Amino acid sequence: MTLAMHITPDIQAPLTHAPFGAMIVEPTGVICWANTVCATLFAEPDTDRLRLGLLFVWFCEEDAETLRQMFELFFKAPPAQRDPWTRKFVLNAADGSRPTIALTLAPVEGEHGRDDGSRAIVYVRNTTREITAERRFSEMFESLPLGLIVVDGKGRIAQANAMLASQFGYPVEDMIGQPLNMLIPERYRTAHVGHLADYCAAPASRMMASGRDLTGLHSSGREFPVEIALTRFENPGQPLFMAVISDVTHRKRSESALQQTNAQLEEFTYVASHDLRSPLRGIGDLVSWIREDLGEDALPQAVRHNFDRITQRIERCEQMIDDLLSYARAGVRDPKMHRIDPRELVEEAMGMVVIPEGFTVEVDIAGGDLMAPRAPLSTSLRNLIANAVKHHGGGAEGKATGHIRISMREEGRFSIFSVEDDGQGVPPGSEERIFKLFHRASPGTDGDGVGLAFTRRMINAHGGMVTVQGRGQLGGASFEVHWPRILLRENDDD
């Protein structure tokens, strides 16, 4: 029997160039024809080596017997009632490899569109990569430290990982097939049905209920805060959807504690301002009255000096109260965003600092504009530049010499501003201490030790951070401000 009797040109042409393996077989399993892709899957050098061979010999005994039975059932049915079927087998290829294949047996039309029932088409597809991908996905699904759940269109749990089961207090097997509502507090269940229907109608990857707090229900009846990200889960059958669920209990507690601390700090500073200013002003008035009563001209020089010292210390205490209030306000983020040219920003900050004539300032900007609140960023840079001058240690003000370098670069989502000098630097072990409130880095300089604490608090409030190296490339202190060019969601209230 010739090949032409087994396959017509209108079938042979597309099968020859198909991107998958294809062969024509007889009811006995004899291969009449095969394309080159099929020969490659079987690791044969050409298609002629497959022709007139027996398909069953390419499989283990158990798979071969299963395949014989499937052939028998297929060819016993009348040609018009032969439905395609697909099953996975392990192929014993000629080179010793054992790929997993999907083998599909389908009817083949004879000449003039009639199936004479004497042969069938076998489609062969290598599924090794798919199986490997499925296994890797399963391993990742189970090992991720996030709760993962797959839900079908009817709101039933199709798959869940161990982390999610731990979060909600259920064994994984007890969750499969159960309604998703078991994980939702009862008061939200009615509304959730509508939300699920809306998402199924227009699925998209997004955060669930953005801007609203979400709550999960533990098996014990305890409720806890969660964040949920939704995405469509590709599935050839029914539609499935995957959710990534994070237990944010600890974060919510931290946020609440931070808010409470900030509120208490603000309350303390305002109360302290009111309660301390009045007695300080009273003391100042008393000193003035005593000096008037005693007569300024009649006072010995030593007494006048002591009165002056009292006045200076009263003014110092009032300045510390003002600084404390500024420190409390620095913890509030400025919502006003501006497009900022970093070079103009640095020049603006430098213009507000008295830099001795003996100092040289080098500016190196390697980055574009950024969107940020202008005032806190400008204030932070001004404080660091003033700090580099004040604590340089190069001589008396106006006669000092020194070198300051101000630079900016972009790294990830941050614009990094650096302020370096060639001064005395920061003593080892003091890198964190200098950011403490009322700590003075150099005891012989003016100020009350609020500047760096104020700067760090203001930068942190806007999602950034400031660090220092005791000895930088210039030999002195090196401060770096990481300021976010791209605000994270929790930092973006607009």
C-alpha positions in Angstrom: 0.0 0.0 0.0 1.5 3.3 -1.0 1.7 6.5 1.0 -0.8 8.2 -1.3 -3.4 5.7 -0.2 -2.9 6.6 3.4 -2.8 10.4 3.3 -4.1 12.9 0.8 -2.0 15.9 -0.3 -4.4 18.4 1.4 -3.7 16.6 4.8 0.0 15.8 4.2 1.1 19.4 3.4 -0.1 21.0 6.6 1.1 18.1 8.8 4.5 18.1 7.1 5.2 21.7 8.2 3.3 21.6 11.5 5.2 22.9 14.6 4.2 19.7 16.4 4.8 16.0 15.9 2.3 14.2 13.6 2.1 10.7 12.2 -0.4 8.4 10.4 -1.0 5.0 12.0 -2.9 1.9 11.3 -5.2 0.1 13.8 -2.3 -2.3 14.5 -0.1 0.6 15.6 2.1 0.5 12.5 3.4 4.0 11.6 2.7 4.8 7.9 4.0 8.3 7.9 5.6 10.9 10.2 6.8 14.4 10.0 10.2 15.8 10.9 9.1 17.2 14.3 7.9 13.7 15.3 11.3 12.2 14.2 13.1 14.8 16.4 10.9 14.0 19.4 11.7 10.3 19.0 15.4 11.2 18.5 15.5 9.5 15.1 17.8 11.0 12.4 15.0 11.1 9.8 11.4 10.1 9.3 12.2 7.0 7.2 13.4 5.3 10.4 9.9 5.6 11.9 7.9 4.3 8.9 6.6 0.8 9.1 7.7 0.6 12.8 5.4 -0.2 15.6 4.3 2.8 17.8 3.9 0.7 20.9 7.6 -0.2 21.1 8.5 3.4 22.0 6.9 3.1 25.4 7.3 1.0 28.5 5.2 -2.1 28.8 2.5 -0.6 31.0 2.1 2.5 28.7 2.2 0.3 25.6 -0.6 -1.9 26.9 -2.7 1.2 27.7 -2.0 2.6 24.2 -3.1 -0.7 22.6 -6.3 -0.7 24.5 -7.0 2.9 23.5 -6.3 2.0 19.8 -8.6 -1.0 20.1 -11.5 1.1 21.5 -10.9 3.9 19.0 -10.9 1.7 15.8 -13.9 -0.4 17.0 -16.1 2.6 17.0 -17.7 3.6 13.6 -15.6 6.3 11.9 -18.3 8.9 12.3 -18.3 8.3 16.1 -14.6 8.4 16.7 -13.8 11.3 19.1 -10.2 12.5 19.7 -8.6 11.6 23.0 -5.4 12.8 24.7 -3.2 11.1 27.2 0.2 11.7 28.6 2.9 9.0 28.3 6.6 8.8 28.9 8.5 8.2 25.6 11.6 6.0 25.4 13.5 8.1 22.8 16.2 6.6 20.7 18.9 8.7 22.4 18.0 7.3 25.9 16.0 10.4 27.0 12.5 10.0 28.5 10.4 13.1 27.7 6.8 13.3 28.8 4.6 13.7 25.8 0.9 14.4 25.2 -0.3 11.9 22.6 -3.6 12.7 20.8 -5.4 10.1 18.6 -7.8 11.7 16.1 -9.7 10.5 13.0 -8.3 11.3 9.6 -10.4 12.1 6.6 -10.0 10.1 3.5 -10.3 11.2 -0.1 -13.4 13.4 -0.9 -13.8 14.1 2.9 -14.7 10.5 3.8 -13.0 8.6 6.6 -12.5 5.0 5.5 -11.6 4.1 9.1 -8.3 2.4 8.1 -6.0 4.9 9.8 -5.8 7.7 12.3 -3.6 10.7 13.0 -1.4 10.7 16.1 -0.4 14.2 17.3 2.7 14.2 19.6 3.6 17.2 21.8 6.6 17.4 24.2 5.2 18.5 27.6 8.4 18.2 29.6 8.8 22.0 29.8 5.2 22.4 30.8 5.6 19.8 33.5 8.8 21.4 34.7 7.1 24.9 34.7 4.1 23.4 36.6 6.5 21.8 39.2 8.4 25.0 39.7 5.2 27.0 40.0 4.0 24.5 42.6 7.2 24.7 44.6 7.1 28.5 44.4 3.4 28.5 45.3 4.1 26.5 48.4 7.4 28.1 49.5 6.5 31.8 49.2 6.2 33.5 52.6 2.9 35.0 51.5 -0.6 33.6 51.6 -1.7 32.4 48.2 -5.1 31.2 47.2 -6.8 30.3 43.9 -10.5 30.7 43.6 -12.9 29.6 40.9 -15.7 31.7 39.3 -18.2 30.4 41.9 -16.1 31.6 44.8 -14.8 28.2 45.9 -11.2 27.6 47.0 -9.4 25.6 44.4 -5.9 25.8 45.8 -4.2 27.3 48.9 -0.6 27.3 50.2 0.7 26.5 53.6 1.3 30.1 54.5 -2.3 31.0 53.9 -3.5 28.0 55.9 -1.3 29.1 58.7 -2.6 32.7 58.6 -6.2 31.6 58.8 -5.7 28.6 61.1 -7.0 25.8 58.8 -5.4 22.7 57.3 -5.0 23.1 53.5 -7.1 20.0 52.8 -10.0 21.4 54.8 -10.1 24.6 52.7 -10.2 23.0 49.2 -13.6 23.1 47.7 -15.0 25.4 50.5 -16.5 28.8 49.8 -14.2 31.7 50.0 -16.6 33.3 52.5 -15.2 31.1 55.2 -12.3 33.5 55.4 -14.4 36.7 55.5 -16.2 38.1 58.5 -20.0 37.5 58.2 -20.9 41.2 58.0 -18.9 41.5 54.8 -20.1 38.3 53.0 -23.1 39.7 51.2 -21.2 42.6 49.7 -18.3 40.3 48.8 -20.5 38.2 46.5 -21.2 41.3 44.4 -17.5 42.4 44.5 -16.5 38.9 43.2 -19.0 39.0 40.4 -17.7 42.4 39.3 -14.1 41.2 39.3 -15.0 38.0 37.4 -16.7 40.2 34.7 -13.6 42.4 34.3 -10.5 40.7 35.8 -7.3 42.7 36.2 -4.2 42.6 38.3 -4.7 45.1 41.1 -4.9 45.7 44.9 -8.3 44.8 46.4 -10.3 47.6 48.0 -7.6 50.2 47.6 -7.9 52.9 50.3 -10.0 50.7 52.6 -9.0 48.4 55.5 -9.7 44.7 54.8 -10.3 42.1 57.5 -9.7 38.3 57.5 -11.5 35.8 59.7 -9.3 33.3 61.6 -10.7 29.8 62.3 -10.8 30.8 66.0 -13.2 33.6 65.2 -10.5 36.3 65.6 -10.4 39.0 63.0 -7.1 40.5 61.7 -6.1 43.1 59.1 -5.0 41.9 55.6 -3.9 43.3 52.3 -5.0 41.5 49.1 -3.6 41.6 45.6 -5.8 40.1 42.8 -4.8 38.6 39.4 -6.3 36.3 36.8 -5.0 32.8 37.0 -4.6 31.3 33.5 -6.5 28.1 33.1 -7.8 26.4 30.0 -11.0 25.2 31.7 -13.0 27.3 34.1 -11.8 30.8 35.0 -9.7 30.9 38.1 -8.4 33.9 40.1 -5.4 34.1 42.4 -5.1 36.3 45.5 -2.0 37.2 47.4 -2.9 37.8 51.0 -0.6 39.4 53.6 -1.3 39.6 57.3 -0.5 43.2 58.2 -1.3 42.9 61.9 2.3 43.8 63.0 2.5 46.7 60.5 -0.8 48.1 61.7 0.3 47.9 65.3 3.6 49.6 64.4 1.7 52.4 62.5 -0.7 52.8 65.4 2.2 53.0 67.9 4.1 55.5 65.7 1.0 57.7 65.3 0.4 57.5 69.1 4.0 58.4 69.8 3.9 61.3 67.4 0.7 62.6 68.9 2.1 62.3 72.4 5.3 64.1 71.3 3.3 67.0 69.8 1.1 67.2 72.9 4.2 67.2 75.1 6.0 69.9 73.1 2.9 72.2 73.0 2.3 71.7 76.7 6.0 72.2 77.5 6.0 75.4 75.4 3.1 76.9 77.3 4.2 75.7 80.7 7.9 76.6 80.4 7.6 79.9 78.5 5.6 81.6 81.2 8.0 81.0 84.1 11.0 81.8 81.9 9.5 85.1 80.9 8.7 85.7 84.6 12.3 85.1 85.5 13.5 87.4 82.8 11.2 90.1 84.1 12.4 89.6 87.6 16.0 90.0 86.5 15.2 93.2 84.7 13.4 94.6 87.7 16.2 93.7 90.1 18.8 95.4 87.8 16.6 98.5 87.7 16.1 98.5 91.5 19.8 98.1 92.2 20.8 100.7 89.6 22.7 99.6 86.5 25.6 102.1 87.1 26.0 101.1 90.8 26.4 97.4 90.0 30.0 96.0 90.2 31.3 94.5 86.9 31.1 90.9 88.2 27.4 91.4 89.1 26.5 92.9 85.7 28.3 89.9 84.1 26.3 87.4 86.1 23.0 89.2 85.2 24.0 89.0 81.6 24.7 85.3 81.9 21.2 84.8 83.4 19.7 86.6 80.5 21.6 84.6 78.0 20.6 81.3 79.6 16.9 82.4 79.6 17.2 83.2 75.9 18.9 79.8 75.3 16.1 78.0 77.1 13.5 79.8 75.0 15.4 78.8 71.8 15.4 75.2 72.9 11.7 75.3 73.4 11.3 76.7 69.8 13.6 74.0 68.5 11.6 71.3 70.3 8.4 72.6 68.7 10.1 72.6 65.3 11.3 69.0 65.9 7.8 67.8 66.6 6.4 69.5 63.5 9.2 67.9 61.4 7.5 64.6 61.8 4.6 65.7 59.6 4.9 65.1 55.9 4.5 68.1 53.6 1.9 67.1 50.9 2.8 69.9 48.5 4.7 68.4 45.5 6.9 70.4 43.2 9.1 69.6 40.2 12.6 70.4 41.4 15.8 71.0 39.5 18.4 69.5 41.9 21.1 72.0 40.8 18.8 75.0 41.6 17.9 73.4 44.9 21.6 73.0 45.9 22.3 76.6 44.9 19.3 77.8 46.9 20.5 75.9 50.0 24.0 77.2 49.6 22.7 80.8 49.3 21.1 80.5 52.8 24.3 79.4 54.5 27.2 81.7 55.4 30.2 80.0 53.8 33.6 81.5 54.8 35.6 83.0 52.0 38.4 80.4 52.5 36.1 77.5 51.7 35.8 76.0 48.2 32.5 74.3 47.3 32.3 71.7 44.6 28.9 70.8 43.1 28.4 67.6 41.0 24.9 66.8 39.9 24.3 63.7 37.9 20.5 63.3 37.8 17.3 64.8 36.5 14.4 66.6 38.1 12.4 65.0 40.9 8.9 65.5 42.3 9.2 66.3 46.0 8.1 68.8 48.6 10.6 71.6 48.2 10.8 73.1 51.7 11.8 70.0 53.7 14.4 68.9 51.1 15.9 72.4 50.8 15.9 72.7 54.6 17.7 69.4 55.0 20.4 70.3 52.5 20.9 73.7 54.1 21.3 72.1 57.6 23.9 69.7 56.3 25.9 72.3 54.5 25.8 74.6 57.6 26.8 71.6 59.7 29.8 71.0 57.4 31.0 74.6 58.0 30.2 74.8 61.7 31.9 71.5 62.7 34.7 71.7 60.1 37.4 72.6 62.7 39.6 74.4 60.2 40.0 77.7 62.1 38.2 80.8 63.2 35.1 81.8 61.3 35.9 84.0 58.4 39.5 82.8 58.3 38.9 79.1 58.0 39.8 77.1 54.9 38.1 74.0 53.8 36.6 72.0 50.9 33.0 70.9 50.7 31.6 68.7 48.0 27.8 68.5 47.3 26.7 65.9 44.8 23.6 64.0 43.6 23.1 60.8 41.8 20.1 58.5 41.1 20.0 55.0 42.4 16.9 52.9 42.1 13.9 54.9 43.2 16.1 57.4 45.2 17.9 60.6 44.5 21.0 60.5 46.7 22.4 63.8 47.9 25.9 63.8 49.4 27.5 66.5 51.5 31.1 65.9 52.2 33.9 67.9 53.8 37.6 67.7 54.6 37.2 68.7 58.2 37.7 66.8 61.5 35.0 64.2 60.7 32.8 62.3 63.2 34.5 60.4 66.0 34.2 56.6 65.6 31.2 55.3 67.5 29.3 58.6 67.3 27.7 58.1 63.9 24.3 57.5 65.4 24.7 59.7 68.5 25.0 62.9 66.6 21.4 62.5 65.4 20.1 62.4 68.9 18.0 65.4 70.1 20.1 68.0 72.0 23.4 66.2 71.3 26.2 68.6 70.2 28.8 67.1 67.9 31.3 69.7 68.7 31.0 71.2 72.3 32.9 74.3 71.3 30.4 75.4 68.7 27.2 77.4 68.9 23.8 75.7 68.8 21.9 73.3 71.1 22.2 70.0 69.2 18.9 70.0 67.4 19.9 70.5 63.7 20.8 66.9 62.8 17.9 65.4 64.8 15.5 67.8 63.1 17.0 66.9 59.7 16.7 63.1 60.2 13.1 63.4 61.5 12.1 65.5 58.6 13.7 63.2 56.0 12.3 60.1 57.6 8.8 61.6 57.6 9.0 61.9 53.8 10.1 58.3 53.2 13.8 59.0 53.0 16.8 58.4 55.2 20.0 60.2 56.1 23.3 58.4 57.1 26.8 59.6 57.9 30.4 58.2 57.5 32.9 59.4 60.0 35.5 59.6 57.4 34.5 60.1 53.7 36.6 60.4 50.6 37.6 64.0 51.4 38.8 62.9 54.9 36.0 64.5 56.9 32.3 63.7 57.5 30.2 62.4 54.6 26.4 62.7 54.9 24.1 61.0 52.4 20.4 61.8 52.0 18.3 59.2 50.2 15.3 61.1 49.0 12.5 59.1 47.2 12.0 60.1 43.6 9.1 57.6 43.5 6.8 57.6 46.5 5.6 54.2 47.8 1.8 53.9 48.2 2.0 54.2 52.0 3.8 57.5 51.6 1.6 58.9 49.0 -1.6 60.3 50.3 -2.6 62.3 47.3 
